[in-house]
Amino acid sequence: MEDRADLIIARTIGQPIDPNLQVPVVISEIAEVEFAEAGEEVKYYASYDANVDDVYTADANGALTIHKLTANAGTTFVFQGLQSKLEHVLFNDVFAGVEGNKPDTGVLARKKAAITRAMDKEEVRRICAACLGLPGQEVAQTTGIDLYDLIVGLVHKIEDYGDNYVLLVGSSVKASIDTYDKDNADNFNYKVGLQEYLKNTGITVIKVAGTFTNSSGASQRMLAMNKMILIARDSSIGAKGLKPILFVRRKVSPEMVKRAGAEGDMTRWVNVAHDPVITDGTNNLLAYGVFGFESVIEAITNAYAISWSTYTP
């Protein structure tokens, strides 16, 4: 039996770019990453500590829902669907002029890469939005407080709950960190080295920049240019080394993997329409509809190990 066109395309774009890097680097740095089997429940059991008995889960917009936990009871998290915007691969680009009507894998690979990047960015945006929505964890920039003071304030806010910090910053904050010493050279009455402070405190700075088009067709930033989020990755009140954020992606069921013509574990489903449709009624352009879908859990399991701020130069 000859291969169906949609299955040929699915085999081409249905797998991760790198099976060893299945989540964005930012998420792997700040979150405990797990993969749940299809249909499997995910529960979280809190440590017996009054400071970590509140767990927040984030929905598609980063809004938080609190789950109260006790020492001997867990809470079941609900997976949230994440879908890319609908993309199209022109029928002509895939098949026309290709020997034996085999697909042009180049155009398909580019479309797959674009979908993957957009979904990765949306995962990061959701976690950042959840962190920025944590009640009581903001460090406000008041009069006379500069970038150095603000970062010190972020550390003081969470240092009792963990160490091994990562600082997620928007693009304008990163630029200000890079040029801080030079910008303030005329103002220093004593040595103030921001880079030295970051190094001595064990803070890794990660720039979270760029925009993407979400499923509604609107342009969004993963993290606003003037925002920064400090995360203590090694807990000092729970299991040592336990990061304060949980990220779980549900595996695609074996039946759907088989339908995609793929093999092994898949945690992101890239679907291709069975038949091409007309996308331009004027020119009668035929194209295959393509979109990505996955089920994820993004939860903050220790809100006290996260602080955030807005910086205005």
Backbone torsions as a table, in degrees:
resi	resn	phi	psi	omega
1	MET	NA	136.2	179.0
2	GLU	-74.2	149.2	178.5
3	ASP	-66.5	140.3	172.9
4	ARG	-74.2	146.7	-176.3
5	ALA	-60.0	-40.3	-176.4
6	ASP	-68.0	-31.5	179.0
7	LEU	-75.3	-33.1	175.2
8	ILE	-61.0	-45.3	179.8
9	ILE	-65.9	-41.9	-179.5
10	ALA	-60.4	-40.7	178.9
11	ARG	-64.6	-31.2	-178.4
12	THR	-74.6	-39.2	-172.2
13	ILE	-118.5	7.7	-174.8
14	GLY	-87.4	-2.3	-176.7
15	GLN	-110.4	157.2	176.7
16	PRO	-62.4	154.8	175.8
17	ILE	-62.0	-45.5	179.2
18	ASP	-129.9	107.8	-177.6
19	PRO	-62.7	-17.3	178.3
20	ASN	-88.5	-7.0	178.8
21	LEU	-131.1	77.3	-171.6
22	GLN	-88.7	-7.2	175.8
23	VAL	-130.4	157.7	178.6
24	PRO	-58.4	150.0	-178.1
25	VAL	-58.3	-40.1	179.9
26	VAL	-58.0	-43.7	-178.9
27	ILE	-66.8	-41.2	179.3
28	SER	-63.9	-26.1	179.7
29	GLU	-77.5	-31.1	-170.5
30	ILE	-114.5	-7.8	-172.4
31	ALA	-131.3	151.3	167.2
32	GLU	-76.1	121.5	-174.0
33	VAL	-105.5	126.8	178.4
34	GLU	-133.0	158.7	175.3
35	PHE	-125.8	120.6	-177.1
36	ALA	-94.9	145.9	175.8
37	GLU	-69.4	157.3	178.9
38	ALA	-58.6	126.5	179.0
39	GLY	83.7	-3.8	-176.8
40	GLU	-78.6	139.1	173.9
41	GLU	-80.9	149.4	176.2
42	VAL	-120.5	121.5	178.9
43	LYS	-119.8	153.0	177.3
44	TYR	-124.0	132.8	177.1
45	TYR	-112.0	122.5	-176.9
46	ALA	-78.3	154.9	171.0
47	SER	-69.3	156.5	179.0
48	TYR	-80.7	80.0	-176.7
49	ASP	-154.8	128.4	-175.8
50	ALA	-60.8	-22.3	-176.0
51	ASN	-81.4	-14.1	-176.5
52	VAL	-126.3	27.7	-179.9
53	ASP	-94.2	6.7	174.8
54	ASP	-112.0	125.2	179.5
55	VAL	-122.0	135.5	179.4
56	TYR	-112.6	135.3	171.5
57	THR	-110.7	145.8	-176.7
58	ALA	-105.0	137.1	175.9
59	ASP	-93.1	-167.4	-174.1
60	ALA	-61.3	-25.6	-178.9
61	ASN	-100.4	5.5	-177.9
62	GLY	84.9	1.7	177.9
63	ALA	-66.8	145.7	-172.4
64	LEU	-104.5	140.4	171.8
65	THR	-121.1	126.0	-176.6
66	ILE	-87.3	140.5	175.1
67	HIS	-121.8	117.1	178.2
68	LYS	-83.7	131.1	-176.8
69	LEU	-119.6	155.1	171.7
70	THR	-116.6	175.7	-174.6
71	ALA	-68.2	-26.8	-173.2
72	ASN	-119.1	16.0	179.5
73	ALA	-132.9	142.8	179.4
74	GLY	-106.8	166.1	175.0
75	THR	-118.5	139.6	-179.9
76	THR	-90.3	123.7	178.9
77	PHE	-83.1	151.0	178.5
78	VAL	-104.8	127.7	177.7
79	PHE	-68.5	141.1	176.4
80	GLN	-108.7	136.4	178.2
81	GLY	-77.8	140.7	176.5
82	LEU	-129.5	120.9	-176.7
83	GLN	-126.8	138.5	174.8
84	SER	-75.4	166.0	172.1
85	LYS	-71.3	156.1	-178.5
86	LEU	-71.3	123.2	176.5
87	GLU	-108.3	166.1	178.5
88	HIS	-132.4	140.3	172.8
89	VAL	-114.1	117.5	-176.5
90	LEU	-62.5	134.8	178.8
91	PHE	-56.6	-40.3	-178.9
92	ASN	-64.6	-38.9	-179.6
93	ASP	-67.2	-29.3	-176.6
94	VAL	-82.5	-43.8	-168.6
95	PHE	-112.5	-31.7	-171.1
96	ALA	-64.3	128.9	174.4
97	GLY	75.4	7.7	179.2
98	VAL	-98.7	130.2	-175.3
99	GLU	-59.1	131.7	176.9
100	GLY	70.6	16.4	-178.6
101	ASN	55.6	29.4	174.8
102	LYS	-83.0	147.7	-174.1
103	PRO	-69.4	149.5	173.0
104	ASP	-78.0	99.7	-173.1
105	THR	-66.6	-21.3	179.6
106	GLY	-63.5	-49.9	-178.7
107	VAL	-66.5	-35.1	179.0
108	LEU	-69.5	-39.9	178.7
109	ALA	-63.8	-38.6	179.2
110	ARG	-66.7	-40.0	178.5
111	LYS	-66.6	-41.0	177.7
112	LYS	-62.4	-42.7	-179.9
113	ALA	-63.6	-38.7	179.4
114	ALA	-65.0	-42.7	178.4
115	ILE	-63.6	-43.8	-179.8
116	THR	-61.7	-44.9	179.6
117	ARG	-61.6	-43.4	-178.6
118	ALA	-63.7	-41.0	-179.3
119	MET	-71.3	-37.0	175.0
120	ASP	-60.4	-44.5	-179.3
121	LYS	-64.7	-38.4	178.9
122	GLU	-65.8	-36.6	175.7
123	GLU	-60.8	-45.6	179.7
124	VAL	-65.3	-42.6	-179.9
125	ARG	-59.8	-41.9	-178.8
126	ARG	-62.9	-43.2	179.9
127	ILE	-66.5	-42.4	177.9
128	CYS	-61.8	-42.5	179.0
129	ALA	-63.0	-37.8	178.2
130	ALA	-65.0	-43.2	178.9
131	CYS	-63.3	-41.3	-179.0
132	LEU	-71.5	-11.8	178.6
133	GLY	-98.7	3.8	-178.2
134	LEU	-68.7	123.1	179.7
135	PRO	-70.5	135.2	175.6
136	GLY	80.0	1.8	-176.7
137	GLN	-106.7	6.7	178.0
138	GLU	-82.8	140.2	170.6
139	VAL	-110.2	110.2	-174.3
140	ALA	-80.4	145.2	175.6
141	GLN	-88.8	103.9	-179.7
142	THR	-95.8	176.5	-178.4
143	THR	-59.2	132.3	178.6
144	GLY	86.3	-1.1	179.9
145	ILE	-96.9	119.7	177.8
146	ASP	-101.5	-170.9	-174.7
147	LEU	-62.4	-41.9	179.5
148	TYR	-59.6	-50.6	-179.2
149	ASP	-61.0	-37.1	-177.1
150	LEU	-67.4	-42.3	178.5
151	ILE	-66.5	-40.1	175.8
152	VAL	-60.2	-40.6	178.0
153	GLY	-62.8	-38.0	177.2
154	LEU	-62.5	-41.7	179.3
155	VAL	-65.1	-47.3	-178.7
156	HIS	-61.5	-28.7	-179.1
157	LYS	-65.5	-33.4	-171.0
158	ILE	-123.7	0.6	-172.5
159	GLU	-65.7	-20.1	177.4
160	ASP	-76.6	-9.8	-173.4
161	TYR	-115.2	-1.0	178.5
162	GLY	166.2	174.6	176.5
163	ASP	-143.9	-159.4	-175.2
164	ASN	56.8	68.9	-168.7
165	TYR	-84.7	150.9	165.9
166	VAL	-127.3	135.0	-180.0
167	LEU	-112.4	110.0	175.6
168	LEU	-85.0	127.9	-176.0
169	VAL	-132.1	146.9	171.1
170	GLY	-75.0	171.2	-171.5
171	SER	-64.8	-38.2	-179.4
172	SER	-72.0	-33.8	176.2
173	VAL	-65.9	-42.9	178.9
174	LYS	-60.4	-41.8	178.9
175	ALA	-63.2	-39.1	179.9
176	SER	-68.6	-35.7	175.9
177	ILE	-64.2	-43.3	-177.1
178	ASP	-63.0	-34.5	-173.7
179	THR	-109.6	11.7	-173.0
180	TYR	-56.9	-51.1	-175.9
181	ASP	-61.5	-43.9	-179.5
182	LYS	-68.6	-41.5	-178.8
183	ASP	-61.2	-30.5	-175.0
184	ASN	-108.8	12.3	-175.9
185	ALA	-56.3	-38.4	-178.2
186	ASP	-78.0	-12.7	-175.1
187	ASN	-98.8	-17.1	-174.3
188	PHE	-72.5	127.1	170.9
189	ASN	-98.2	-8.8	176.8
190	TYR	-155.1	165.3	-175.1
191	LYS	-67.6	125.1	175.1
192	VAL	-131.6	107.3	-177.9
193	GLY	-113.8	107.3	-178.0
194	LEU	-67.4	-42.5	-179.8
195	GLN	-62.1	-39.3	178.3
196	GLU	-64.8	-39.9	178.9
197	TYR	-63.1	-44.5	179.3
198	LEU	-59.4	-44.1	-179.3
199	LYS	-66.6	-46.4	-176.6
200	ASN	-68.9	-27.0	-179.6
201	THR	-88.1	-9.3	179.8
202	GLY	76.4	41.7	-179.1
203	ILE	-104.8	121.6	173.8
204	THR	-95.1	122.4	-178.8
205	VAL	-93.0	126.9	177.6
206	ILE	-124.0	121.4	178.5
207	LYS	-80.4	127.0	177.5
208	VAL	-114.2	96.0	-173.1
209	ALA	-128.6	170.7	175.6
210	GLY	101.1	160.8	179.4
211	THR	-122.5	164.3	174.7
212	PHE	-150.9	163.1	178.7
213	THR	-95.2	119.2	-176.8
214	ASN	-79.8	-176.7	-175.7
215	SER	-66.7	-17.1	177.8
216	SER	-90.3	-1.9	-180.0
217	GLY	87.5	4.8	-179.1
218	ALA	-94.8	151.4	178.0
219	SER	-84.6	133.5	-178.7
220	GLN	-136.0	148.3	171.4
221	ARG	-93.4	146.2	174.7
222	MET	-67.4	-39.8	177.6
223	LEU	-145.4	131.2	-179.6
224	ALA	-56.2	148.3	-173.5
225	MET	-59.6	-29.9	-174.0
226	ASN	-103.2	15.4	-178.4
227	LYS	-104.5	152.1	170.6
228	MET	-145.4	144.0	-176.6
229	ILE	-129.4	124.1	178.1
230	LEU	-103.7	130.4	-176.9
231	ILE	-127.8	127.0	174.4
232	ALA	-88.7	111.9	-172.2
233	ARG	-83.8	-21.6	177.7
234	ASP	-106.8	111.3	-178.8
235	SER	-70.6	140.8	174.7
236	SER	-108.0	2.7	-179.0
237	ILE	-123.2	-7.5	177.0
238	GLY	-125.4	-146.7	176.6
239	ALA	-66.7	127.3	-176.8
240	LYS	-58.3	132.7	179.1
241	GLY	87.1	-0.8	-177.6
242	LEU	-81.0	119.4	-179.9
243	LYS	-73.4	152.0	-172.8
244	PRO	-83.4	4.7	179.8
245	ILE	-125.8	139.6	178.2
246	LEU	-114.1	129.5	176.3
247	PHE	-125.4	122.5	-179.8
248	VAL	-128.3	130.0	173.7
249	ARG	-115.9	132.1	-178.2
250	ARG	-82.3	135.7	178.1
251	LYS	-70.5	148.4	175.1
252	VAL	-72.0	140.3	-178.1
253	SER	-62.4	150.3	179.8
254	PRO	-56.1	-33.6	179.9
255	GLU	-64.4	-42.3	-179.4
256	MET	-72.2	-34.2	175.7
257	VAL	-61.2	-43.8	179.3
258	LYS	-63.6	-41.5	-179.9
259	ARG	-62.1	-34.2	179.4
260	ALA	-76.1	-6.5	-178.4
261	GLY	73.0	22.6	-177.7
262	ALA	-106.3	179.1	178.9
263	GLU	-135.4	155.4	176.4
264	GLY	78.2	-164.3	-177.7
265	ASP	-82.0	134.8	172.5
266	MET	-124.1	133.5	178.0
267	THR	-115.0	1.6	177.4
268	ARG	-141.8	124.0	-176.5
269	TRP	-96.2	120.1	174.3
270	VAL	-107.9	112.5	-173.0
271	ASN	-101.9	139.1	177.1
272	VAL	-119.6	129.8	-179.8
273	ALA	-57.0	143.7	-177.7
274	HIS	-62.3	-39.0	-178.5
275	ASP	-127.7	148.8	175.4
276	PRO	-67.7	152.2	178.4
277	VAL	-124.5	163.1	177.5
278	ILE	-82.7	119.2	-179.1
279	THR	-100.0	-16.0	-180.0
280	ASP	-134.9	103.4	-176.2
281	GLY	-65.8	-26.1	-178.9
282	THR	-72.7	-45.6	-176.9
283	ASN	-102.1	0.7	179.4
284	ASN	53.5	49.5	178.9
285	LEU	-82.2	126.3	177.6
286	LEU	-93.3	140.3	179.4
287	ALA	-154.0	153.7	172.5
288	TYR	-89.1	130.3	174.1
289	GLY	-77.9	134.5	-177.4
290	VAL	-133.7	133.6	173.8
291	PHE	-150.1	158.3	178.2
292	GLY	-109.7	148.7	179.2
293	PHE	-145.7	145.6	174.3
294	GLU	-154.6	164.0	174.8
295	SER	-115.8	127.2	-175.6
296	VAL	-134.0	156.3	168.2
297	ILE	-119.8	127.8	174.2
298	GLU	-126.8	109.7	-173.9
299	ALA	-131.7	142.3	174.0
300	ILE	-97.7	110.6	-174.8
301	THR	-93.7	-13.2	175.9
302	ASN	-145.5	86.7	-176.2
303	ALA	-63.2	-25.8	-176.1
304	TYR	-73.4	-10.9	178.4
305	ALA	-95.9	14.5	-178.6
306	ILE	-133.2	132.1	173.1
307	SER	-134.9	158.7	-176.6
308	TRP	-149.1	163.0	-179.2
309	SER	-158.0	163.5	172.9
310	THR	-112.6	126.9	-177.1
311	TYR	-110.4	127.4	174.5
312	THR	-118.6	118.5	-179.3
313	PRO	-58.3	NA	NA
